[in-house]
Amino acid sequence: MAPPTLMPNFSAFRSARAPLSKWGFQNTRWLEMTAQPIPFPEALPRPAPMPRMIRAEGQVRAGFISSARGTALSTLYESGGYRLKFPRGDVCEAVLVNTGGGMAGGDRLAVDLHFEGETKAVITTQSAEKIYRADGQGSEIDIALNIEARAQVTWLPQEMILFSGARLSRRFTVDMKAEASLTLFESTIFGRVAMGETITEGLFRDRWRVRREGRLIFADDVLIENNIAAHLDRKAVGKGARAVGTCLFIAPDAEARLEEARQALHEAPCECAASAWNGMMIVRFVARDPVALRRSATQFLSRFRNTALPRVWQC
């Protein structure tokens, strides 16, 4: 057995009133210096960008097929902290989970989903995705959907929240057949509005490309940089909005359902409008209050789809 360790008794030091030199401290100037306030610079330089090797790179690839029991998963690949979960239910519902809780500068996510003919699936997220402040490199999201004939795909993630200083570049690429249908909804909140945060710097770049039978039918680009709040305050841009949303519906009967969509928007608590052309329909939402936009979107999506939203939306 090792001998017991003898610990020094510092109580004498605490109770002593004699000079420190009595206890063996010959030079006490260093103690006096530590008691002085340390000046702190008003503005510190930004830290250098983090090395690429310690950033998060996630990837999800999945395939869906039609079976005797309905739509089933055929292939699945997951990496980098992203998972695709499937709650039990009457429909094929896939929930994209980010185990990291959000995305920081330099993080990347790639989602590649393939839907065979006759499949029906709903893709959503477990909660609102958070995009944190970036020091240098921004966050990147790439989403690719390949939809075969007579497949019905619904993309319904919950909100994306950009913190002040966040830098996000997102790209949607959709390739679909003429008989397929797609409902795609995305909403973005600029700043943590509930705590009074204003995005005075950052970047939001959003790029959508949809091809039907190989032909480009829809292209949408958004770029807001630097003082995002100031841009959104302009009347021609957002008129003070802090939340925006877009719903794109592409199907053989899209144009015929325009009036139905406008009825579903009736009494919505935020500004919204719908238009249709060339076999597709688009609905835009804009609001100062993110809660109002979520209520409007929930009301519209439930009425227009004639079914309840994914269960994670109700948690």
N, C-alpha and C positions, 0 to 999 in steps of 0.2 A: 504494500500500500504506500502510495506517495505521501510524503509529509504534508501537513496542512500548510496552506499558503497564508503568510502573515500580511494583512492589509494595513497600510498606514492609517493613523488616526488623525483626521483633518479637523477635528472639533477645536483643537487648540488654535489652529490658524483662524477659524471663524470668530472665536471669542477674544482673540488677542487684540490689545490696543497698542502694543508696543510697535516700534518701527519694523518694517519688513526685514531690515538688515539683521535684526536680532535672530531671525529664523534662517539666515543663510543667504538671503537675496542681496547680493552685492550691487546689482544694477537693476533698479526698479523703473527705469525710464520706459521700458517696453510696456509695463503695466499701465503707466500713465497715458501712453499713446493709445492703448486699446480702449481707454475710457472716453476718448475724444470722439465726437461725431465724425463720420466718414462722409466726405462730400460725394454726392451721387449726380452723375451727369443728367441733364434734362432729356437728352435724346441719345439712346444707345444705337450703335450701328446694327443693322440686321445681321443675324448669323449667316454664315456661308451655307449654300444649299446642301441638304443632306445627300450622302452618296446614294447612287441608284440602287446599290445592293441591299439597302435596308428599307426600301420603300415596299409597299404592299402591291403585289400584282395578282389579281384574281381573274379566274376564268371559269365560265360555266358553258358547257356544250350539252345539248340534249336533243333527242329525237322522239317524236310522238307518232304512234300508229293507231289505226282503227282495228279493233278486235271484236269478238263476239260479246264481250262485256262492256264495250264502249272504248273510249280513248285510253290508250295505255302507253307507258314509257318504254321506249325501245333501247335507247342508249343514254348514258349520262356520264359526264366528266366534270369534276369539280376541283378547283385548286385555289390556294391563296386566301383562305378564310371565307369564301363564298359557298353557300350551300343552297340546293333546291329541295324544298320539302313539300310533301304531298298530304295535306289533311284528308281524312276520310270524308266522303260525301257522295252526292249523286252525280256530280260533274267532276271532270278532271281539273283540279285547281292546284297550281304550282306556286309556292311561296318562295321568293328569292330572299335569302337571309345573309346579311353581312355580319359575321361574328365579331368584326372589329368595331362595330358601332358607328361607323362613319368613314369618310375619306379625307385624308390630309394631302397636303401638297406633294405631288409626285406619285401618288397612288394611281393605279390603273385597273380598270375592270372591263372585261370583254365577255359579252353574252351572245351566244350563237345557238338559235333554236330552229329546228326543222320540223314542219308539220306535214305529215302525209295526207293524202286525200281522205275526205270524210271524217277527219278528226275534229273534235271540239275541245278547246282548252282555254282556261283563264289563267293569266300570269299576273302576279301581284307581288308586293313586298311586305315584310313583317311589320314595318313601321316607316315613319318618315326618314328619309336618308339625309344625313347631315354632311355638309361640305365645309370643312374647317379652313381656317386661315392658312394661306400658303406663303411660305418664305422661299421665293424663287420659282421652282417648278410648280405647275398647276396639276389639278386632278383631271383624269381622262376617262371617259366612258364610251365604249363602242358596243352598239346593240345591232345585231343582224337577225332578221326574221325571214325564213323561207317557207312560203305557204303554198301548198299544192291545191289542185282543183277540189272544190266543194268543202274545203276545210274552213272552220269558223274559229277565228282566234281573237281573243280579247286581252289587251295589254292594259292593266289597271294598277300601276304602282301607286303608293301613297306619296304625299308631298315630298319635294326635295327642298331642303332649307339651306340657303347659302349664308354663312357667317360673314361678317365684315372682313375683307381681305381675302376671301375665297377666290380661287381662279379655277373655273370649270370649263372644259371643252367636251361636249357630248355629240355623238354622231349616231343617227338612226339610218339603217339601210334595210329596206324591205323589198323582197322579190316575191311576187304572187301571181297566181293564175287568174284568168278572167272570171272563173266561176267561184273563186274563193271570196271570203269576207273577212274584214279586219276592223276592229274597234280599238283605237289607240288613244289613250288619255294620259296626259302628263301635266303636272302643275308644279310651279316653282314659287317659293317664298324668299323674298330678298331681305335678309336680316331677321334677327329674333325680335319680332315686333312686340311681343308681350313684355319684353324687358326694355323696350325703348331703343334698341340698337338700330343704327343707321349705317348703311353700307356706303362709306365715303371712298373706298377704294376696292378694286376687285375686277373680275372678268367673268362674263357669262357668254359662252359661244355655243349655239345650238344649231345643228345641221340635220335636216330630215330629207331623205331621198326615197321615194317609193316608185317602183317599176311594176307594171302589169304587163305580163307576156313580153318582158324585156324592154318595154317602152316606158320612158320616164313620164309619169303622170302628175307627180306632186313633188315640189321642191320648196323648202322653207328654210331660211337662214336668219338667225338672230345674233347680233353682236352688241353687247353693252359692256363698256370698259371704263376703268378709272372710277369716277364718282357716279356709281350706279344710281344712287338715290336722286341725284340732281337730274339725271337723264329721265328717270321715271316720273319726276315731278312735271316735266314738260307736258303741255296739253295734248300735243300731237303724238305723244308716246304712251304715257300712262296716267297723266293728270293726277299724280300723287299716289298711284297704285303701289302696293308692296307685295302683291300676289297676282300671278297670271296663270292661265290654264288653257290647254288646247285639246280638243277631242276631234280626231279624224276618223270618219266612218267611210269605208270603201266596200261596196257590195253591188251586185246587179240592180238592187232596188233602192240604192242610196238616194237618188234624186226624188223618187216617188215618196220618200218618207220625210221630206223637208218640213211639211206642215205639222206632221206628228212631232218632230223634234222641237219646233217652235212652241207647240202646246206644252211640251215637257219643260220648257224654260219659263213658262208662265209663273209670275210672282216669285221669281228667283231673287234672293236678297243682294245680288251684285249685278254689275253690268255684264251682259252677255248677248250674243247674236249668233245666228246660224245662216249658212248659205250652202248651195249645192250646185255642182256642175260636173260634167264629164264623168258620171258614174261614181261620184264621191261627195261627201258632205263634211263641212268643217264647222266647228262651234268654238268660239273664243270666249274666255272668261277673264275679267279684270276686276280687281277690288283693292281697296285700301286695307281692309280687314281680312286676313287669311281665313278666319272662321267663316265669314260670309261666303267666300269662294268655295270652301269645302262643302258648305251646306247646299249651295247652288249646284255644284257638280254631283253631289250625292243624290239630290232630287232628280236631276236630269238623267243620270246614268241608270238609276233604278226604274224610272218611268220609261225611258226609251228602250232599254233592254228587257223591260217587263220581267225583271227578276232582281233578287236582292244582291247587294254588293258582296264581295268576298268577306268571310267571317272576320278576317284580321282587321278590316276597316271598322268593325264595330267594337273592337277591344278598347 
